[in-house]
Amino acid sequence: MAAMKKRVKTSGSGRKRLPTQADYEALSEFRYLIRCFLEFSQDAAKAVGLATMQHQALLAIRGFSGGAPIAIGDLAERLRVKHHTAVGLIDRLAAAKLVERIADPADQRRVLLKLTDRAEHRLAELSAAHLSELSRIEPLLMQIFPGRLR
């Protein structure tokens, strides 16, 4: 997350540089592209029968630390939701046979989450579409922030 923080240029006296009109335009265009990407993502998830939050949960589970199973608390953190919200989401995903709960071999009180083959297939399809969309908008991002994204 630290890498996501915006770098703010300062003058020699340590004061922050005020944004220019070009900065406002770049940030506005960036927010627009984010909204477009999120709309694309929502539509793509819906097309395979998933709610947006379900898609995000599947991605967070699959993308967790080396593909290891994830605890519900860690999932809640990754989704930035309360623990009980994550539990309800997992209940719905388990009912749809997209997620399995497994006991942590190191601590039987702790529940870990694993995607089913059905979820893996849907997520692979969605992720391929998302990577394609990101490739499509990459040149636009590079135009907005020339020299800042690499």
RODO-2510 file (C-alpha; in nm, 4 decimals, decimal comma):
residues 150
     n   res          X          Y          Z
     1     m     0,0000     0,0000     0,0000
     2     a     0,2860     0,2405     0,0671
     3     a     0,3756     0,2239    -0,3013
     4     m     0,0286     0,3565    -0,3843
     5     k     0,0772     0,6849    -0,1948
     6     k     0,1038     0,9885    -0,4200
     7     r     0,4434     1,1515    -0,4274
     8     v     0,4155     1,5181    -0,3461
     9     k     0,6919     1,7475    -0,4671
    10     t     0,8116     2,0001    -0,2162
    11     s     0,9979     2,3222    -0,2557
    12     g     1,3413     2,3716    -0,1009
    13     s     1,1734     2,5002     0,2165
    14     g     0,9822     2,1729     0,2623
    15     r     0,6406     2,3120     0,1648
    16     k     0,4167     2,1053    -0,0591
    17     r     0,3820     2,2204    -0,4172
    18     l     0,0309     2,3286    -0,5009
    19     p    -0,1367     2,1297    -0,7783
    20     t    -0,1381     2,2818    -1,1230
    21     q    -0,4256     2,2735    -1,3706
    22     a    -0,2452     1,9866    -1,5438
    23     d    -0,2369     1,7962    -1,2113
    24     y    -0,6117     1,8442    -1,1646
    25     e    -0,6779     1,7288    -1,5197
    26     a    -0,4545     1,4210    -1,4770
    27     l    -0,6180     1,3239    -1,1474
    28     s    -0,9646     1,3784    -1,2906
    29     e    -0,8863     1,1618    -1,5930
    30     f    -0,7334     0,8953    -1,3665
    31     r    -1,0480     0,8854    -1,1488
    32     y    -1,2567     0,8584    -1,4657
    33     l    -1,0510     0,5606    -1,5866
    34     i    -1,0860     0,3965    -1,2443
    35     r    -1,4634     0,4365    -1,2637
    36     c    -1,4681     0,2934    -1,6165
    37     f    -1,2565    -0,0039    -1,5072
    38     l    -1,4810    -0,0688    -1,2074
    39     e    -1,7880    -0,0548    -1,4304
    40     f    -1,6199    -0,3011    -1,6695
    41     s    -1,5386    -0,5273    -1,3740
    42     q    -1,8927    -0,5163    -1,2388
    43     d    -2,0395    -0,6012    -1,5800
    44     a    -1,7892    -0,8847    -1,6344
    45     a    -1,8671    -1,0376    -1,2946
    46     k    -2,2399    -1,0117    -1,3585
    47     a    -2,1950    -1,1866    -1,6947
    48     v    -2,0602    -1,4976    -1,5165
    49     g    -2,3253    -1,4857    -1,2437
    50     l    -2,1276    -1,3162    -0,9671
    51     a    -2,1873    -1,0032    -0,7644
    52     t    -1,8974    -0,7584    -0,7629
    53     m    -1,8064    -0,8367    -0,4010
    54     q    -1,8158    -1,2099    -0,4727
    55     h    -1,5694    -1,1604    -0,7571
    56     q    -1,3444    -0,9510    -0,5340
    57     a    -1,3571    -1,2191    -0,2634
    58     l    -1,2648    -1,4961    -0,5076
    59     l    -0,9745    -1,2881    -0,6359
    60     a    -0,8546    -1,2086    -0,2827
    61     i    -0,8707    -1,5777    -0,1875
    62     r    -0,6882    -1,6937    -0,5012
    63     g    -0,4337    -1,4138    -0,4904
    64     f    -0,3406    -1,4548    -0,1250
    65     s     0,0244    -1,5096    -0,0342
    66     g     0,1524    -1,7750    -0,2710
    67     g    -0,1911    -1,9288    -0,3225
    68     a    -0,2111    -2,0490     0,0379
    69     p    -0,5570    -2,0745     0,1957
    70     i    -0,6711    -1,7528     0,3589
    71     a    -0,8438    -1,6991     0,6944
    72     i    -1,1716    -1,5085     0,7037
    73     g    -1,0077    -1,2303     0,9054
    74     d    -0,7425    -1,1855     0,6387
    75     l    -1,0107    -1,1833     0,3699
    76     a    -1,2020    -0,9149     0,5607
    77     e    -0,8846    -0,7045     0,5707
    78     r    -0,8160    -0,7522     0,1988
    79     l    -1,1744    -0,6521     0,1135
    80     r    -1,1734    -0,3719     0,3734
    81     v    -1,4957    -0,4991     0,5334
    82     k    -1,5982    -0,6022     0,8844
    83     h    -1,5395    -0,9642     0,9866
    84     h    -1,9130    -1,0429     1,0043
    85     t    -1,9600    -0,9003     0,6514
    86     a    -1,6884    -1,1352     0,5228
    87     v    -1,8552    -1,4287     0,7023
    88     g    -2,1875    -1,3527     0,5305
    89     l    -2,0137    -1,3245     0,1946
    90     i    -1,8380    -1,6584     0,2484
    91     d    -2,1682    -1,8167     0,3541
    92     r    -2,3165    -1,7156     0,0173
    93     l    -2,0097    -1,8309    -0,1771
    94     a    -2,0103    -2,1652     0,0062
    95     a    -2,3822    -2,2096    -0,0657
    96     a    -2,3052    -2,1486    -0,4351
    97     k    -2,0297    -2,4129    -0,4128
    98     l    -1,7576    -2,1606    -0,4965
    99     v    -1,5659    -2,1695    -0,1676
   100     e    -1,4797    -2,4452     0,0779
   101     r    -1,4084    -2,3945     0,4450
   102     i    -1,1216    -2,6049     0,5760
   103     a    -0,9779    -2,6362     0,9253
   104     d    -0,6311    -2,4924     0,9738
   105     p    -0,4040    -2,7928     1,0388
   106     a    -0,1979    -2,5800     1,2776
   107     d    -0,5010    -2,4504     1,4730
   108     q    -0,8298    -2,6406     1,4469
   109     r    -1,0210    -2,3357     1,5770
   110     r    -0,9221    -2,1327     1,2729
   111     v    -1,1132    -2,1639     0,9450
   112     l    -0,9347    -2,1260     0,6126
   113     l    -1,0887    -2,0690     0,2714
   114     k    -1,0188    -2,2433    -0,0564
   115     l    -1,1735    -2,1983    -0,3999
   116     t    -1,3596    -2,4864    -0,5607
   117     d    -1,2825    -2,5949    -0,9163
   118     r    -1,6013    -2,4164    -1,0248
   119     a    -1,4773    -2,0899    -0,8720
   120     e    -1,1301    -2,1376    -1,0212
   121     h    -1,2858    -2,1633    -1,3689
   122     r    -1,5005    -1,8500    -1,3282
   123     l    -1,2141    -1,6532    -1,1773
   124     a    -0,9733    -1,7547    -1,4562
   125     e    -1,2251    -1,6325    -1,7145
   126     l    -1,2795    -1,3046    -1,5304
   127     s    -0,9102    -1,2471    -1,4654
   128     a    -0,8219    -1,2986    -1,8313
   129     a    -1,0836    -1,0388    -1,9270
   130     h    -0,9536    -0,7969    -1,6619
   131     l    -0,5929    -0,8350    -1,7750
   132     s    -0,7026    -0,7668    -2,1307
   133     e    -0,8896    -0,4537    -2,0214
   134     l    -0,5877    -0,3330    -1,8234
   135     s    -0,3706    -0,3812    -2,1320
   136     r    -0,6199    -0,1736    -2,3280
   137     i    -0,6148     0,1182    -2,0816
   138     e    -0,2410     0,1078    -2,0043
   139     p    -0,1562     0,3548    -2,2848
   140     l    -0,4194     0,5925    -2,1489
   141     l    -0,2649     0,5731    -1,8032
   142     m     0,0785     0,6376    -1,9493
   143     q    -0,0568     0,9489    -2,1251
   144     i    -0,2056     1,0785    -1,8006
   145     f     0,1096     1,0274    -1,5955
   146     p     0,4004     1,0259    -1,8408
   147     g     0,7173     0,8989    -1,6780
   148     r     0,5514     0,8494    -1,3390
   149     l     0,4196     0,4924    -1,3649
   150     r     0,7397     0,3059    -1,4425
***
